Amino acid sequence: MLDCIVIGAGPGGLVCTKELLEQGLREVVCLEQARDVGGVFANTYDSLVLTSSATMSMFSDFWLGDGNQHLFWTKEEAVDYWKRYAKHFGVLDRIRFNSKVVAVVPQESEGWQVSLASGETLLSKRVALAIGNNTIPKYPAWKDLLTDVEYSHSKEYRNADRFAGKNVLVVGGGESGSDVALEASRVANKCWVSLRNTTGWVAPRKRGIYAADISTHRGVWGLPRDYGAALSEAIDRAELSQNDLVHDTADGETQRSPKFLVSCGSF
């Protein structure tokens, strides 16, 4: 019987496997349904660039090198970093690729039975789920009322080619929604964005040469109140000194009915 099975070889699964090994568990296996590491990031749209800088995206125990802190990784660069992390800590040897889990059942005596799509079953004392929270597409309830409008989910999006010359409505204003809306607006006849409330805090990736999220990231605001507030004010002053202003623009042209809808939410 295995000590632990980790399901998923995205960044969470890689760190989990590494930490288990460091804690002395010997029989650890990581199961990944794809043929490589990376999780949902490895199978996203062509132009994906992380919205968090390398400063916030790297792991604390795997330094990426001086001078790289203010970079924003493409999906290929992010996956490459995770792969190097896994190799460095001996995690790659523990991963079984092309191993899709179809069932996890608790055993009456001890542990769990994990069934694979291949028909193989594994027994383990523990199971760690690292499948992420963006694997199941979420559509608005009213999508079933659409008759003459073609629709898709951002999980299926690769590039904006299919939107060329069309009227497009993007539902959602998160990271993927913003990226899809920007790319669609470059080729579509018209492109709108539908939001449940407001846009929230819209910030650029960089101010000058510095990554903006060193002050806007939720990790900074989660610091103890006095320390976090003082740090953010100091960073804001440094950023403002760069004189790199961001301007909002508005388009007041007449609206037309959309012919394509893209939903950008996940459970």
N, C-alpha and C positions, 0 to 999 in steps of 0.2 A: 504494500500500500504506500502511495506517495505521501509525502509530508504536506504538500500544497500544490494545487493546480491554479494557475493564473490564466484567466480567459481574456485574451486581447493583448496585442503587442503594439499598441499605441504608446505615447509617452507615459501614461499612467501605469500601464502593464509592465513596461520596461523598468521603471523605478521600483514598482512593487516587487518584481522578481529580484532585482539587485538587493533591495533591503532584506528580503527573506534570506537570501544567501549569506549576507553579512551577519544576520542574526543566528547563523549556525544551522539552518535547515538544509539538509543535504539533498533530499529527494524532491526537487522543485521542477515543475514543467510548466512552460507557458504555451498555451494553445492559440494559434492565430489562423483565421480562416483564409486570409490572403497569402500571397507568396512572398511578402516582404513586410518589414516593420512600417509603422506610420499611422495605422488606424484610419480614421476618416480623412485625415489630411492628405494621405497618399492617393486618394481617389476623389479629388475635388476639381474645381474648374481650373482651366489652363493657366490663368494669370494670377492665381492666388498669392497674395503677399500678407504675412501676418500683421495684425494691427498692434501687436505688442512688440516692443523692440527686443533686440538680443539681450539687453540688460535684464528685462523681465522674463524672457522666454528661456534663457539658459538655466541649467541645473546648478545649484550652489556647489556641488562637488565635482563639476566638470567645466573648468574655465575655458572660454573660447578664444582667449588670446587678447593681449592689449591692442587697443585701436579698433576693436570690433563691437564695442558695447552699444553703439548708436545705429547699428545696422538693422534693417527689417528684412527678415528672411523670406524668400520665396518658399513654396511648399517643398521644392526639391532640396533647398538648403536646410530646411527644418528637418526633413527626413534623414538627410545625410548626417546632421548633427546627432540625431537620436541613434542612428546606426553606429556611429563612432563611439557614442556613450555605451551602447550595449556591448560592443566589442571590447572596449576598455575594461569593463567590469565583469566580463565573462558571461554576459546574459545571452548572447547570440547562440551559444552552445546549448542553452536550455529551451530554446524556442522550437516548436514543431509547427512549421508552416503548412498551409493547405489543410488545416485541421479544423473544420467547422463543427462547433458544438451545437447539438440539437436538443439536448435534455440534460438537466442536472437534478438528481433525485437523492434526497437524504436516505441513509440506510438505518435500519432499526438498531443495529448493534453499534456501529461507529462510522463516521465519515459520510462521504458522498460518492455516488456513482455518476460519472460524466460520460454521456454517450455522444459519439461523433457521427457525422453524416456517412462516414465510410463503413459504419457498422461496429467499429471498435468501441469497447467500453473501458474506462479507467476508474480506479478506486483511489480516493484520497481522503486524508484526515480533514483537510480544509480546502475551501474553494474561495478564490478572490476574483470578484468580477471587475474587469477593467475595460468594459465595452463602451464607455462614454455615454453621453446623454443626447447625442445628435445623430443617432442612427435611424430613428423612425420619423419619416416626414409627417409634418402637421399642416393640414389645410384648414382654411376657414370653413365653418359649418355650411355656408351658403354656396360652396363650390358645386354641390350637386344640382343647384338651380341653373347653372350655366349651360346653355344650349348651343349658342352660336359662337361662343368664345373658347378658343383653345387654351388649355392651361397646363402648367407643369410645376414641379417643385425645384427649388434651388439645388437640392441634392443631385438632380439630374443635369444641372447646368454645367456646360464645359466652355462655351464661348457664345457670343451674341449673334452668330451668323444667321440663326433661324429667325431673328427679330428684324432683320433688314427690311425697311420700308413699311413696317407695321406700326400700329398704335398699341403700346404696351403699358400695362398697369403692374407695378411691382408692389406686392403687399408685404410690408415689414421693412424696418429701417435699421436692422442690426448690421453686423459686419458683412454677411453674405448679401443681404438685401441692398446695402449701399454699393457694394462692388457690382452686383448685377445691374442695378439702376444706372450706374455710371457707364458701363460698357454698352448697355442697351440704348442709352440716350445718344450714343455716337453713331448708331446705324438705323435706329427706328425713325418712323415718321414723327411720332410723338411718344413721350415716355412720362408717366406720372408715378408717384410713390404714395401709397396709402398707409397711414399710421394710425394706430389705435388712440394714441394720445399726442405727444409732441416728439420732436427729434431728440430731446434730451441734450446731452452735452456733446456738441460736434467739435472735435479738435483735430488739428493737422497731425500727421505722423511726426514731423520735425519742426522745430523752430530754430532756424539757422542750421548749425551743424549738430545740434543736440536733439535726441529723441524726446518728444514732448511728454511721453508717458512716464518719465521719471518724476513728474509732478502730478499727472492726471490719473495714474494707475490706481485702482482700488486698493492695491497693497499699501500704497503710501497713506491713503486716507484711513486705513485700518490700523495704523500705528497708534500708540497712546496719544490722547488728544493734544497735550501740550507739545509733545515732540513732533507729531505729524503736522500740526498747524505751522509750527516754526520752520520745519523743513520745507514745506510746500511754499511758504511765503518767500523763503530764500531762493528756491528754484525758480519761482515765478519772476522774481526780480532779475535773475540771471537771464531768463528767456526773453523778457521784455527788452533787455539791453541789446538784443540782437536786431531789433527794429525790423522784424520779419512779420508784417501784419497779414492777417487772413481776412478776406472780405467776402461777405455773403452777397449773392446776386439773386434776383427774382425774375421770372419770365411771366409776363402777363398776357401771353397770346391766347387766343380763343381755344377752348378745349374741344376735343373730339372724342368719340366713343372708342374705348380700347378694343383691339382685336386679339390680344394675347395677354394672359395673366400669369404672373410668376409668384408663387407663394414661397416665403422664405422663413419658415418656422420649423422647429423640431421639438419633440418631447424631451 
